[in-house]
Amino acid sequence: MSAISSNAGSASGRARTAALAGAGLVVIYTALIAGADGITKLIAGGYAAPQMYCLSGLMVMGLSVLADRHPRQRLGLATCCPRAMALRSGATVVAAVSFFQAFRLLPFADVFLFIALMPILAGLMSGPILRERVRPAAWVALAAGAVGVLCLFPGGLQSISTGHLYAFSAAVFGTFSMVMARFIGQYESNALAQVFYPNMAIFGSMALLLPFVWVPMPVADLAWVAGYALLLFGARWLLVVALRLLAAYAVTPLMNLQFIWMVVLGALAFGEWPGAGTYLGVAILIASGAYLVWDQLAPQTGRLRSGV
């Protein structure tokens, strides 16, 4: 009996450690991805999406190959889930282009309202994709999230712009890409493969369009693109590892920390301060995402306390 209790305690300790490690990785991810988003907004006004993403995709591919040569890695870049990886890669391409256009057309912090929808969308997608039951709370959270997004449009739905549609597209496809990362992580532990192939898809698709949009780049702007690639590489690698340690519905609410970074960057770098509607919408979305996490964890906590 004591051995069973000891094993249960050990398993609980390992799970707790993994959860804390995953949460820490997500916090670092939010800082890195907010920096990458800031560079996207900075570059978006002067270049077309294919130019930035073709160059950055190639750089991230190169960083992935170099990282795989590290003695503690050396897992190769093969994947045992080619179809799932293709879906994740395609969704990543659509999400990247959508984010690029959203940052070009909208204030920095306003885009976050749609990023804050991702925990709710992850809760809904986890059911059919990860075979995790979609609880009624996910639909309640989604309804609250819709109210939060509407706070961005005090003038009514007629004030919805193309930028808002791009931001919503980015949230949907970005969430799908993350859920697929969680799905792939159930079958393989090679996080670098999940960084390499989506960026290979970005590079390949954008390279087809590059001859039509290419504009000569000064060294300073090329350095910004290199910085973006480095931040993106680190962020995506950390996120894939975090999604292996934590469920998607637990990871995505932690990503709401990104709003703090985005407000700071928007104010310091672009002179943008969010309106009252943005703050209210974000508060509603964060609360609904937190409720979704609580609803997922509460039944497990009850089972642990009852000893079942």
NORNORUR-V706818 format. One record per residue. N is the residue number from 0. RES is the residue in one letter. PHI is phi in radians with two decimals (* if undefined). Layout:
n = [N	N]
res = [RES	RES]
phi = [PHI	PHI]
This chain:
n = [0	1	2	3	4	5	6	7	8	9	10	11	12	13	14	15	16	17	18	19	20	21	22	23	24	25	26	27	28	29	30	31	32	33	34	35	36	37	38	39	40	41	42	43	44	45	46	47	48	49	50	51	52	53	54	55	56	57	58	59	60	61	62	63	64	65	66	67	68	69	70	71	72	73	74	75	76	77	78	79	80	81	82	83	84	85	86	87	88	89	90	91	92	93	94	95	96	97	98	99	100	101	102	103	104	105	106	107	108	109	110	111	112	113	114	115	116	117	118	119	120	121	122	123	124	125	126	127	128	129	130	131	132	133	134	135	136	137	138	139	140	141	142	143	144	145	146	147	148	149	150	151	152	153	154	155	156	157	158	159	160	161	162	163	164	165	166	167	168	169	170	171	172	173	174	175	176	177	178	179	180	181	182	183	184	185	186	187	188	189	190	191	192	193	194	195	196	197	198	199	200	201	202	203	204	205	206	207	208	209	210	211	212	213	214	215	216	217	218	219	220	221	222	223	224	225	226	227	228	229	230	231	232	233	234	235	236	237	238	239	240	241	242	243	244	245	246	247	248	249	250	251	252	253	254	255	256	257	258	259	260	261	262	263	264	265	266	267	268	269	270	271	272	273	274	275	276	277	278	279	280	281	282	283	284	285	286	287	288	289	290	291	292	293	294	295	296	297	298	299	300	301	302	303	304	305	306	307]
res = [M	S	A	I	S	S	N	A	G	S	A	S	G	R	A	R	T	A	A	L	A	G	A	G	L	V	V	I	Y	T	A	L	I	A	G	A	D	G	I	T	K	L	I	A	G	G	Y	A	A	P	Q	M	Y	C	L	S	G	L	M	V	M	G	L	S	V	L	A	D	R	H	P	R	Q	R	L	G	L	A	T	C	C	P	R	A	M	A	L	R	S	G	A	T	V	V	A	A	V	S	F	F	Q	A	F	R	L	L	P	F	A	D	V	F	L	F	I	A	L	M	P	I	L	A	G	L	M	S	G	P	I	L	R	E	R	V	R	P	A	A	W	V	A	L	A	A	G	A	V	G	V	L	C	L	F	P	G	G	L	Q	S	I	S	T	G	H	L	Y	A	F	S	A	A	V	F	G	T	F	S	M	V	M	A	R	F	I	G	Q	Y	E	S	N	A	L	A	Q	V	F	Y	P	N	M	A	I	F	G	S	M	A	L	L	L	P	F	V	W	V	P	M	P	V	A	D	L	A	W	V	A	G	Y	A	L	L	L	F	G	A	R	W	L	L	V	V	A	L	R	L	L	A	A	Y	A	V	T	P	L	M	N	L	Q	F	I	W	M	V	V	L	G	A	L	A	F	G	E	W	P	G	A	G	T	Y	L	G	V	A	I	L	I	A	S	G	A	Y	L	V	W	D	Q	L	A	P	Q	T	G	R	L	R	S	G	V]
phi = [*	-1.17	-1.14	-1.12	-1.08	-1.12	-1.13	-1.12	-1.14	-1.13	-1.12	-1.11	-1.14	-1.15	-1.12	-1.16	-1.10	-1.09	-1.13	-1.13	-1.12	-1.07	-1.10	-1.09	-1.12	-1.16	-1.06	-1.12	-0.99	-1.07	-1.18	-1.15	-1.26	-1.14	-1.11	-1.12	-1.12	-1.09	-1.16	-1.02	-1.12	-1.15	-1.46	-1.01	-1.29	-1.92	-2.41	-1.38	-0.97	-1.01	-1.18	-1.18	-1.33	-1.14	-1.19	-1.19	-1.07	-1.12	-1.15	-1.15	-1.03	-1.09	-1.12	-1.12	-1.13	-1.13	-1.12	-1.20	-1.45	-1.14	-0.96	-1.50	-1.84	0.77	-1.72	1.36	-2.06	-1.29	-2.26	-1.64	-2.21	-1.08	-1.21	-1.12	-1.16	-1.13	-1.14	-1.09	-1.15	-1.10	-1.12	-1.12	-1.10	-1.10	-1.11	-1.10	-1.13	-1.13	-1.09	-0.99	-1.19	-1.12	-1.17	-1.25	-1.82	-2.13	-1.03	-0.94	-1.25	-1.12	-1.10	-1.09	-0.95	-1.40	-1.09	-1.22	-1.29	-1.08	-1.05	-1.24	-1.09	-1.12	-1.09	-1.32	-1.27	-1.11	-1.10	-1.23	-1.58	-1.75	1.05	-1.74	-1.09	-1.45	-1.39	-0.95	-1.06	-1.11	-1.27	-1.09	-1.12	-1.12	-1.10	-1.12	-1.11	-1.09	-1.11	-1.07	-1.14	-1.12	-1.10	-1.34	-2.14	-1.08	-1.48	1.71	-1.13	-1.18	-1.53	-1.13	-1.99	-1.05	-1.06	-1.17	-1.15	-1.09	-1.14	-1.17	-1.05	-1.08	-1.14	-1.14	-1.29	-1.13	-1.14	-1.04	-1.08	-1.18	-1.13	-1.16	-1.10	-1.12	-1.08	-1.12	-1.11	-1.29	-2.00	-2.56	-1.88	-1.47	-1.16	-1.11	-1.06	-1.32	-1.56	-1.16	-1.20	-1.04	-1.30	-1.14	-1.15	-1.08	-1.07	-1.12	-1.23	-1.29	-1.11	-1.14	-1.68	-0.97	-1.04	-1.52	-2.20	-1.06	-2.25	-0.96	-1.96	-1.18	-1.03	-1.08	-1.21	-1.11	-1.16	-1.08	-1.12	-1.11	-1.10	-1.06	-1.08	-1.14	-1.13	-1.15	-1.03	-1.09	-1.13	-1.21	-1.11	-1.10	-1.16	-1.09	-1.14	-1.09	-1.21	-1.40	-1.59	-2.25	-1.16	-1.04	-1.20	-1.57	-1.26	-1.12	-1.10	-1.10	-1.18	-1.12	-1.03	-1.05	-1.04	-1.07	-1.08	-1.22	-1.13	-1.09	-1.13	-1.08	-1.27	-1.33	-1.62	-2.15	1.13	-1.88	-2.05	-1.09	-1.37	-1.05	-1.10	-1.15	-1.09	-1.12	-1.07	-1.10	-1.06	-1.15	-1.18	-1.13	-1.11	-1.19	-1.14	-1.13	-1.11	-1.10	-1.13	-1.04	-1.13	-1.26	-1.52	-1.00	-1.07	-1.16	-1.09	-1.10	-1.16	-1.16	-1.17	-1.46	1.38	-1.48]
